[in-house]
Amino acid sequence: MANQYVTLACDENQARGLGQYAIDFIHGDSAKPDDLVWEKLEQFHADSVACAVAALTERMNAPCVLRDEALDYPSGDREAGATCFGSSRQVKPEKAVAANCSAVRELDANGTNFGYNPRTGYTRGEFGHNDFYPVAVAAAQAMQADGRRLALAMLCMDEIRGRLAEVFALKDHKIDHVLHGAIASAAVYGALRGATAAQIESAIGMVVAHYVPFRAIRAGHQLSDSKGASAAISAEAAVLCAERAMRGFVGPADVFRNPQAVFCLFEPPQRRGTSPFD
């Protein structure tokens, strides 16, 4: 590739751009990760699965509640399905995602990464975790995708989530950091399931317009199950938004430049018709 970087400028439709980026990354031939990238992905994924197994073995509350809930929502004979940790039963993909993401995060022993990129100067420092791989797994199971396609989807998830964390610090506005992961989830799940860029744009628009989690999840003297399950609940919503968009539901367009959406609302851009960041 002449240029290994893709820039979505503040004066373009970045939601549509993320959709096309995810499609090209997962289904095209331009993504050629270095061996070190694959090694890190394997490390992060193994870490997340180990955390999930430990949480379920110890019968932690939220993962067990959400897993039991998921098993009550079997997929139909002609429907796409996914599985929960420790079960071969096919269930609704969004329910498998909620259960599995919750299990991954519950013990809070997963890796943390920060959006800090001196190369570009984008150093807002929002943080996040590798809690969203079950979204890619569910989409791959639904599509019977091969392992390489799944691995690319996982990498794409981290790439989108990580780049958003570099340019917009949700924590500065008391928004929970999992919103970036939900946006990435909508893009990657949709792309792997065969959605168009326009459908992914609708899914991202629905996530940002309808499902913004605030940090009330983490406040107070006694934390609830909502803290550990925050990524799970947001990922579940993202998958539902992607599925709904693929059925024809049209969500808010161009949501990063929407003046009433959280990005422009909390950090108004200097120029009209732009988002707050490239």
Beta strands, then each sheet from edge to edge (+ up, - down):
strand 1: 112-114
strand 2: 127-129
sheet 1: 1+ 2-
end
